[in-house]
């Protein structure tokens, strides 16, 4: 396994970032990503950590949309004095948010297994954010 500038295993840093995302710790994910980008300056590690940040942001946005939609419906049912339907909307929101969290947990685990295997990420939006190693070598 390749070690970084500070003697820390780069795979461990990528897996740690994904573990923090799976545990719901976005600040820790940002700190690990900042370390990867500014201290290690390794393209492979940067691609994994930036992907993790994008996934965390998407997860929180999806959960916010679900909660906002069903929260709005719940408010309408409270106004209409339909307590059972209002309670049902809150339950639907919790179930859907749980499903979204489970799906993202599976994605984090798949990415962690890929990182442990040393595989490169082949995600098209990443090429715009973080250039591949071959592209950076050609620019130098």
Secondary structure, 3 states (H helix, E strand, C coil): CCECCCCCEHHHHHHHHHHHHHCCCHHHHHHHHHHHHHHHCCHHHHHHHHHHHHHHHHHHHHHHHHHHHHHHHHHHHHHCCCHHHHHHHHHHHHHHHHHHHHHHHHHHHHHHHHHHCCCCCCCHHHHHHCCCHHHHHHHC
